[in-house]
C-alpha cells in the first residue's frame, strides 16, 4: 500500500513538472509569434 501510494505521488509530481515545462514553452512560442506580428506591422509597444 505504501509503495503504491509513493509511486502515485511520484508519478503525479513528474506529470506536474512536465506540464509546467510544456506551458512555459507554449508561452514562449506565443510571445515570439506576437513579436513577429508586431515587427511585421511596424508598431512597437515596448517603451
C-alpha positions in Angstrom: 0.0 0.0 0.0 2.7 2.5 1.0 4.8 1.6 -2.1 1.7 2.2 -4.4 1.0 5.5 -2.7 4.6 6.6 -3.1 4.6 5.6 -6.7 1.4 7.5 -7.3 2.7 10.7 -5.7 6.0 10.4 -7.6 4.1 9.9 -10.9 1.8 12.9 -10.2 4.8 15.1 -9.4 6.5 14.1 -12.6 3.4 14.8 -14.7 3.0 18.2 -13.0 6.6 19.2 -13.7 6.2 18.1 -17.4 3.1 20.2 -17.7 4.9 23.3 -16.3 7.6 22.9 -19.0 5.0 22.5 -21.7 3.0 25.6 -20.7 6.3 27.5 -20.3 7.3 26.5 -23.9 3.9 27.4 -25.3 4.1 30.9 -23.6 7.5 31.5 -25.2 6.1 30.4 -28.6 3.1 32.8 -28.3 5.4 35.7 -27.2 7.6 35.0 -30.2 4.7 35.0 -32.6 3.3 38.2 -31.1 6.7 39.9 -31.5 6.8 38.7 -35.1 3.4 40.2 -35.8 4.3 43.5 -34.1 7.5 43.7 -36.1 5.7 43.0 -39.4 3.0 45.6 -38.7 5.6 48.3 -37.9 4.4 49.0 -34.4 6.3 48.5 -31.2 4.6 48.5 -27.9 7.8 48.5 -25.8 8.9 51.8 -24.4 
